[in-house]
Amino acid sequence: MPKIIDHEKRKIQIAEATWRVILERGMEGATVRNIAKEADLSSGALRHYFSTQDELLMYAMNLVKENATARIEKIAQQNFPPKELVLKILMEIIPTNKETLAEMEVWFAFIAHFMHDKSVFEVHHDGILQGLQKLIELLEHFQLLKKELNKELEIEKLYALVDGLALHAMFEPNRIDKKKIEQVLFSHIQSICK
Amino acid sequence: MPKIIDHEKRKIQIAEATWRVILERGMEGATVRNIAKEADLSSGALRHYFSTQDELLMYAMNLVKENATARIEKIAQQNFPPKELVLKILMEIIPTNKETLAEMEVWFAFIAHFMHDKSVFEVHHDGILQGLQKLIELLEHFQLLKKELNKELEIEKLYALVDGLALHAMFEPNRIDKKKIEQVLFSHIQSICK
């Protein structure tokens, strides 16, 4: 009696195999053949789920984003004071543990791979900018934000700060650790709040 | 009578051919064969200058850095008031024209290619952090920096801000233009100065 395998569950397994291949061999190693082998499938069976390599890569990229979003939403539902909540969410965006560093490395490989295809970027925009806008609005809502600030510029600045710290967390983990990142973010939040 | 070709000049020509290949085809296309063709050389002749692909890529990567450093030094020698000088140098680090955007794209492809080889990063550290430290010290020297600031955190923050803006300038040129980047940087300089 053949096992009934949930289609979506199998797609997630394949995406996870894709991440492992990218972490081990880089994007150049992320061929359909290698990914199928890692997922313990034939190339033909893999094509049943994803007809092209790019379709698979985009699915895997999106799953990284969904995982991160789920973690952030879980924090947002907890009952922290506004400034603390903002800091906790920012710390969740920046990779500071083994799991999120691996996610960032895969994300970075995806971005480098798709960088010439702007349409992919439009669709798979990582949603961080919108999230940061909400955080600034949260501080404003609780009347914590300094009145003289230009909100639009502050959102842009926070966005650059977060992505820059994420980049440094990934490439220079020995120079900048979790504690330092938290200090930089905390000092920034303080500088924009009353 | 054979032309005497300056060895270093030819190496630079090959590096420039490497940039063009990367811009057109991405890192996956940057094979010795393709680069030799673009440089109008045989693969054998190219190997006379660079014995491995990685040696060539590292040379080309370093040349991007040297070009940027030269441009920054030229600005530093001009006689601008301190805050204006800092803004001008920061604007030179962040890619905002066709030439520097191409440089950044090549640099990004290099980094993604070498990201698993930490030793390359140690050697080819891009020197931006040291440069930014000097800028913060310049503001301090002219007694422009706010006294209550933690200098170490401010250098780290500026570093993340600059790299984040560079990333966004490259990937989202339609959303964030040169003027917006300048406004973000100016507002940041103002926020750390008296």
Interface residues (C-beta under 8 A of the other chain):
Chain A: G26 M27 E28 E105 F108 A109 I111 A112 H113 M115 H116 F121 N150 L153 E156 K157 Y159 A160 L161 V162 D163 G164 L165 L167 H168 F171 E172 I176 K180 Q183 V184 S187 H188 S191
Chain B: G26 M27 E28 E105 F108 A109 I111 A112 H113 M115 H116 F121 N150 L153 E156 K157 Y159 A160 L161 V162 D163 G164 L165 L167 H168 F171 E172 I176 K180 Q183 V184 S187 H188 S191
